[in-house]
Amino acid sequence: MSEKLDVWSEDGAFIKVEDRETVHLEGLWHQTFHCWIVRNELDQRMVLFQLRHPEKDISANKLDISAAGHLEAGETPEDGVRELEEELGIHLDFHDLISVGLIKETIVEKPYVDRERCHVFIGQCNQSTLEYAVQETEVSGLFEIPAKDMLELLEGKRKTVTGEGFTILHSTKRQETKDFMIEDFVAHQKSYYQEVFQRILAL
């Protein structure tokens, strides 16, 4: 059964309910829940990225938001916290999350045009990457990267950032330290990333 999503105007007026495939093919505005997980390490803010599964229909094998998902028809941002448990195996109370606000963005990856009204949050969790129990059908690894380094990458002040974490092969976690270029990340708009990482550094 196809996932049903609420369709909105860009400025937030509800229009109708439509199936997910149609929403992406026709470039209809819909709502998502984004939560960036942050860990404090000495004077650094470490940000958790998930490595998207190679069979994802959009942005496969790219580093992305710690946990995120569509808000299904009739749902509110509070319902989105389920993504943290489903994708990372952690439970955070919605009221403990820090709101970054609503960010609108469009990602074009043919044949899809993904227009999202993103409800963006920051959550704090001090466990190590290996302690997360990821949803292997969705996530194929986790890496932590300093927020400061990510901003420098976006601003062209560096060509790579170093991430520490793991990838999964046959349900086994393999610890890795890897260098990533801007092309290794999901193509969220630069302004989206800047707003998120600046907010994280200001915590």
C-alpha positions as CSV (number, residue, x, y, z in Angstrom):
1,M,0.0,0.0,0.0
2,S,1.4,3.4,-1.1
3,E,2.4,5.9,1.6
4,K,-0.1,8.8,1.6
5,L,1.2,12.4,2.2
6,D,-0.5,15.7,2.8
7,V,0.1,18.1,-0.1
8,W,0.5,21.8,0.8
9,S,1.0,25.1,-1.0
10,E,4.5,26.6,-0.6
11,D,3.1,29.0,2.0
12,G,1.5,26.2,4.1
13,A,-2.1,25.9,2.9
14,F,-3.4,22.3,2.9
15,I,-4.5,21.2,-0.6
16,K,-5.1,17.4,-0.7
17,V,-3.8,13.9,0.1
18,E,-1.7,12.2,-2.5
19,D,0.5,9.1,-2.7
20,R,4.3,9.5,-2.2
21,E,5.3,8.5,-5.7
22,T,3.0,11.1,-7.3
23,V,4.2,13.8,-4.8
24,H,7.8,13.3,-5.9
25,L,7.2,12.9,-9.6
26,E,5.0,16.0,-9.8
27,G,7.1,18.1,-7.4
28,L,4.3,18.7,-4.9
29,W,5.0,20.4,-1.5
30,H,4.9,18.0,1.4
31,Q,6.1,17.9,5.0
32,T,9.1,16.2,6.6
33,F,10.7,15.8,10.0
34,H,14.5,16.3,10.2
35,C,16.5,15.7,13.4
36,W,20.2,16.4,13.6
37,I,21.9,14.5,16.5
38,V,24.7,16.4,18.2
39,R,27.3,15.2,20.7
40,N,29.7,17.5,22.6
41,E,33.3,16.5,22.5
42,L,35.6,18.9,24.4
43,D,35.2,22.2,22.5
44,Q,33.6,20.6,19.5
45,R,30.1,19.9,18.4
46,M,30.1,16.5,16.7
47,V,27.2,16.0,14.2
48,L,25.9,12.6,13.4
49,F,25.3,11.8,9.7
50,Q,23.6,8.7,8.4
51,L,24.8,6.9,5.2
52,R,21.8,6.3,3.0
53,H,21.2,2.8,1.9
54,P,22.4,2.0,-1.7
55,E,18.8,1.0,-2.7
56,K,17.2,4.3,-1.7
57,D,15.3,5.9,-4.6
58,I,16.8,9.3,-3.9
59,S,20.4,10.2,-3.0
60,A,21.6,6.6,-2.4
61,N,25.0,6.2,-0.8
62,K,25.1,9.8,0.3
63,L,25.6,11.2,3.8
64,D,22.4,12.8,5.2
65,I,20.5,14.1,8.2
66,S,20.9,11.9,11.4
67,A,17.3,10.8,11.2
68,A,14.5,12.1,8.9
69,G,11.3,11.0,7.3
70,H,8.0,12.1,5.7
71,L,5.1,13.2,7.8
72,E,2.3,11.0,6.6
73,A,-1.2,12.3,5.9
74,G,-2.7,13.9,9.1
75,E,0.6,13.8,11.0
76,T,2.3,16.7,12.9
77,P,6.0,17.2,13.5
78,E,5.6,15.6,16.9
79,D,4.8,12.3,15.2
80,G,8.2,12.5,13.4
81,V,10.2,11.5,16.5
82,R,9.4,7.9,15.6
83,E,12.2,8.3,13.0
84,L,14.8,8.5,15.8
85,E,13.8,5.1,17.2
86,E,13.3,3.5,13.8
87,E,16.5,4.6,12.1
88,L,18.9,5.0,15.1
89,G,17.3,2.9,17.9
90,I,17.2,5.9,20.4
91,H,14.3,7.5,22.1
92,L,14.2,11.3,22.6
93,D,11.2,13.2,23.9
94,F,9.9,15.7,21.3
95,H,9.8,18.4,23.9
96,D,13.5,18.0,24.5
97,L,14.4,18.7,20.9
98,I,15.6,22.2,19.9
99,S,13.6,23.6,17.0
100,V,15.6,25.2,14.1
101,G,12.3,26.1,12.5
102,L,10.6,25.4,9.2
103,I,12.9,25.4,6.2
104,K,11.6,25.1,2.6
105,E,13.8,23.4,0.1
106,T,13.7,21.7,-3.3
107,I,16.0,18.9,-4.4
108,V,15.9,17.8,-8.0
109,E,17.1,14.3,-8.8
110,K,15.5,13.1,-12.0
111,P,12.8,11.8,-12.4
112,Y,12.0,13.3,-8.9
113,V,11.5,16.8,-7.8
114,D,11.4,16.8,-4.0
115,R,9.8,19.9,-2.6
116,E,9.8,19.8,1.2
117,R,8.5,21.9,4.0
118,C,11.1,20.6,6.5
119,H,10.4,20.8,10.3
120,V,14.0,20.8,11.5
121,F,15.2,20.0,15.0
122,I,18.4,19.3,16.9
123,G,18.6,16.5,19.5
124,Q,21.5,15.8,21.9
125,C,22.8,12.3,22.5
126,N,26.2,11.5,24.0
127,Q,26.6,7.9,23.0
128,S,29.2,6.7,20.6
129,T,28.4,5.8,17.0
130,L,28.8,2.1,17.6
131,E,26.0,2.2,20.2
132,Y,23.3,3.1,17.7
133,A,21.1,0.3,16.5
134,V,20.4,1.4,12.9
135,Q,17.6,0.3,10.6
136,E,19.7,-1.6,8.1
137,T,17.1,-1.4,5.3
138,E,17.4,2.4,5.4
139,V,20.8,3.2,6.8
140,S,24.2,1.6,5.9
141,G,26.5,3.5,8.2
142,L,26.9,6.4,10.6
143,F,29.7,9.0,10.7
144,E,30.3,11.9,13.1
145,I,31.8,15.2,11.7
146,P,32.6,18.4,13.5
147,A,30.0,21.1,12.7
148,K,32.7,23.7,12.4
149,D,34.4,21.6,9.7
150,M,31.1,21.3,7.8
151,L,30.7,25.0,7.7
152,E,34.2,25.4,6.3
153,L,33.5,22.8,3.7
154,L,30.3,24.7,2.6
155,E,32.2,28.0,2.5
156,G,34.9,26.5,0.3
157,K,37.6,26.9,3.0
158,R,38.4,23.2,2.8
159,K,38.0,20.4,0.2
160,T,37.3,17.5,2.6
161,V,36.1,16.8,6.1
162,T,37.0,13.7,8.2
163,G,34.2,11.5,9.6
164,E,34.6,8.8,12.2
165,G,32.0,6.0,12.5
166,F,31.1,2.8,10.8
167,T,29.6,1.1,7.7
168,I,27.6,-2.1,7.8
169,L,28.3,-5.2,5.8
170,H,26.2,-8.3,6.4
171,S,24.9,-6.9,9.7
172,T,28.5,-6.3,11.0
173,K,29.7,-2.8,11.9
174,R,33.1,-1.9,10.5
175,Q,34.7,1.1,12.2
176,E,36.1,3.6,9.7
177,T,37.7,7.0,9.5
178,K,37.0,8.5,6.0
179,D,37.4,11.8,4.2
180,F,34.3,13.2,2.5
181,M,33.9,15.8,-0.2
182,I,30.9,18.0,-0.7
183,E,29.7,15.6,-3.4
184,D,29.4,12.9,-0.8
185,F,26.5,14.6,1.0
186,V,22.8,14.8,0.0
187,A,22.4,18.0,-2.1
188,H,20.4,20.0,0.5
189,Q,20.5,23.7,-0.3
190,K,23.7,25.4,1.0
191,S,21.5,27.8,3.0
192,Y,19.8,24.8,4.7
193,Y,23.1,23.4,5.8
194,Q,24.4,26.8,6.9
195,E,21.3,27.5,9.0
196,V,21.5,24.1,10.7
197,F,25.3,24.1,11.5
198,Q,25.3,27.7,12.6
199,R,22.5,26.9,15.0
200,I,24.4,23.9,16.3
201,L,27.5,25.9,17.0
202,A,25.4,28.5,18.8
203,L,24.0,26.0,21.2
